[in-house]
Amino acid sequence: MANSEKNKVKFEVGDDEDKSESERMETKQSESRLDGDEEKTPINSPLARDNRQQSPARLKIYMNKQHSMSGATNLDTKGKKLSLSPKDCVVATPEEFVKRFGGNHVINKVLIANNGIAAVKCMRSIRRWSYEMFRNEKAVRFVVMVTPEDLKANAEYIRMADQYAQVPGGSNNNNYANVDLILDIAKRTQVQAVWAGWGHSSENPKLPELLHKNNIIFIGPPEYAMWALGDKIASSIVAQTANVPTLPWSGSGLTVEWDEKKGHRVTVPNDVFKKACVKDGDEGLKAAERLDSLL
């Protein structure tokens, strides 16, 4: 099996069967030197790019090794080829990617409304995917928000970004949690999407709501999901409405009326919400004691 694989690779790179033994040895040695150079050469270095441009056949082999989910493996029980997934092929641009897989929004530029390791991980992940998909890690560009404290620390995420917008320092209400500021930066830098990561404004339903009104994509859950599930009381009532088991609490048994045929969004009316609420900590402790006596 190993020998057949080697022969296949030689065939792909265009090895001539009529070559003499000395010519074959010379070709093999030159290939091994090139492979050794590629292992030591960064993926996006000028040398690596030159090697790929000069030897398209070797690039084909490299791509086949990297992508294990090739079209040949995506067969159903009758031997028919299944529909392609994004991992099965390489396209040239995000526009081509969206067209090929039936999308409706092209994202070329993203605002990261976060800092530190969250921003670093986001850029690393998307750039790695961009290189695997488009052979261009800069297919998606990044704008980051930077406080004076971040600049003073010379944070890594600033050096990784393509563009940055300076924002006020201090508490996150002045910067990363300021929804209006994030929207303003997104509009001025003309991004197609915003990623908030975790913490700061990532759990504020006003952010996706404002972005959607301005035709900007929020990379995360929609605002109505945040409103329903971002609050413990509301999410518990939604769970009880869907007959999901919940722990006993002061609002046990409360549900909302909804019809599955009419829509999929569930909201909790204020009167139902207030029935499950307590005014202060003392009232909450009394409710907990009553529940404890019933158990």
N, C-alpha and C positions, 0 to 999 in steps of 0.2 A: 504493500500500500504506500509506504514511504517513497519507494522508487518511482511509482507511478506519479506521485505528487511532484517529485523533483522534475520528472520529464515534462510534466504539464507546465511547470514554471518556465523551463527552458524553451518550450514551444511558444509560450506567450511573449517572451522577450525577443523572439525571432532568431533562435539559434539554428544554424544551417547544418543539416545532417551530412552534407557533402564536405564539411570542413575537415581538414587534417587534424590528427591528434594534438599536434603542437598548437594549432589555432584554437582548438576547443579549450585547451589548458589556459591559453592566454586570455580568452574571453571570460572563462570562469574566474580567473584571478582578478581581472578588472572589475567584474561584478561584485566579488567579495570585498574589494577595496571600497567600492561605492557604497555597499551596504554598511560597511563599518563606519564610513564617513557620516552616513545618515543617522546612525545610532548616536553619534557624538554631537551631531549638529542640531541646534534648536529647530523646532518645526517651522518657525516663521522667519528663519535667517535667510539672507540673500543667497547663500550657497545652496540651502535646501530648495529654495524656489527655482534656482537655475537648474538643479538636477532634475526637478520635476518637469520643467519646460523642455529640457533637451531630450528626455526619455519618457514619452507618454506611455509606452508599453509598461515600463516599470511602475509608473504611477497607477496604472490599472491594477496591477498585482497588489500594490500597497493598499489601495482602496478595498479590494476584496478581502484582504487580511483584517482590515479594521472593522468592516461591517459584517458581522457574523450572520445577520438576518438578511441574506441575499434572496433574490426572487426565486432561486431554485429550491429553497427550503419551504417557501410558502405555497404548498400544494394541499388541496383537500384530498379526501379519500378516493376520489375518482381521477386524481392526477391533474385536475384543472388548477391553473394558477389563481391564487386568491388576490383580492385587491391590495394595492400597495399601501403601506403605512409610511409615515415620514422617515422611519429608520431605514427603509429599503432602497433609497435612492439619494442622489446628491443633485441639488438644483443650484442655479447660478445666483439668484437674488431672492430677497424676501418677497418681492412682488410675484415672482414665478412660483414660489412656495405656496403663497396664499391662493393663487389661481389654480394650481394643480390639486390642492387638497380641499377646495370648495370653501375657503374662508371669505370674509368680507371686509376685513380691516388689515392694512399693512402697517407693521410697526418697524420703523427705521431708527427711532429715537425715543429713549425712555428717561424719565425723571425719577431718580431715586430719592424719595423723601425720608431718608434715614442716613445714618453715618456709621463709622466703625466697621466691625466685622460683618454686620448685616449687609452693608453696601459692597464690601469686598466679595462676599460669597455670591451675591447676586451677579456681579459683573463677571466673576470667574466662571460661573455656571453657564451664563448665556454666551459668553465668548467661546467657551469650549464647544458648546452646541453649534454656534455659528460657524466655527472652523470645520467641524465634522459635516455640517449640512451644506455650507456655501463655499468652503475652502477659503473663507475670509473671516477672521475673528472680529473684524471691525464692521461687519454687515449691520450690526445694531450698535448705535452710539449711545453714550450715557452722559446725562447731566446730573450733577450732584449738588446738594446744598451744603454750604460751608460756613461755620461760625468762626469768629476770631480765635476761639479756643482750639478749633480743629486746625486752623492755619498755623497757629503757634506750635502745635504738636507735630506738624508736618505729617498728618495722618496718611496712611497708605492708600486709602480709598480716593484721596484727592489726586494722587499721582496716577492712579489707574484710570480716572475719568477722562472723557474727551472735552468736557466743559464743566465749569462750576459757577454757581451763583452764590454770592456772599449774602448771608442773612444775619440778623442780630444775634448776639450771644445771650447768655443767661439761661433761664429755665426753658424747657421745650415748648412752652406756650408761645414763646417768641419766635420759634423756628420750626422744628420738626413736627410739632403737634398743632401748628397754626394752619388750619384748613384753608383760610382765605389766602394766606401767603403762598401756600403750595399751589393753589389754583392760579394765582397771579404769575408765578415763575413758570408753570407749565404752559400758560398761554404766551408768555413773552419769549420763551425758548422754543416754542412751536414743536413740542413733543407730541407723539401720538398716544403715549401711555404713561401711567404713573405707578410705581411700585413703592409701597410704604413699609414693607418688611414686617417687623414685629415691634410692639410697643408704640410709643408716640401717637401718631394719628391712625395707625393701622386698624384700630377697632372702633373708629368714629364713623358712623354711617353717613354723616354729613359730607365726608370726603368723596366717596363714590357717587353720592347723589349730585353734588356740585359738578364733578368731572363729567358725568354722563349728560348733564344739561348743556355742557360746553363741548360735547362730542369728543371727549377724551376718555380713553379706556382706563379703567381701574383694574390693575392686575391683582385680583382678589375676589372675595365674595361680594354679591350685589348688596345694595343698601337695605333692601327689605329683609334679607336674611340676617343682616347685622341687627336690625331693629328687633326682630323676633327672637333671635338666639343670643344676642349680646347681653341680655338681661336675664338674670337667674329666674325671676318670677315669670316673666313672659315665656321663656323657654320651657319652664316646667308646665305651664298651662298648655302650650302647644304640644308637648309630649303627652300629656294626659288626654288631649283631644284626639291624638293619633293612637291612643291605647298603648302607649309605651309605659312600662312599669316605672314608677318614681318612688323615692323615699317619702315616708309620711311627713307632712308639713301642714302649716295652717291653711293652705289653699288646696289641700287634697280633694279631689273630686270636681274641681272647677274645670269646665270645658267651654269652648266657643262653638257656635253654630257655623257650619261650613258645608258646602256641597262640592264634592270632588269633581263633578261634571262642569261646574261653573268656573272653576279656577283652581290654581295651585297655591296661591298666596293666602296665608293665615295671619290675621292681625288680632290682637287682644284688645277688646273694647275697654275704655277707661273704667266703667263700672265693675267689670269683672276683675280688672287689674287691682282696683282699690280694695276689693274684698279679700285679696290675698296679701295685702300690705299691712304692716304695723307702723305706728307713728314714731315709736322710739325703741331704744334697746330694752327698757323695762317691760314694755308691752310684748316684745318679742320673747323675752325670758318667760313671761307668764304663759304665752302660747306654747312654748316648748315644754313647760312643766305640765300643762294640761295634756299634751300629747304623750308625755312620759307616763302619766298616770293611767292612760288608756292602754298602754302596751303591756 
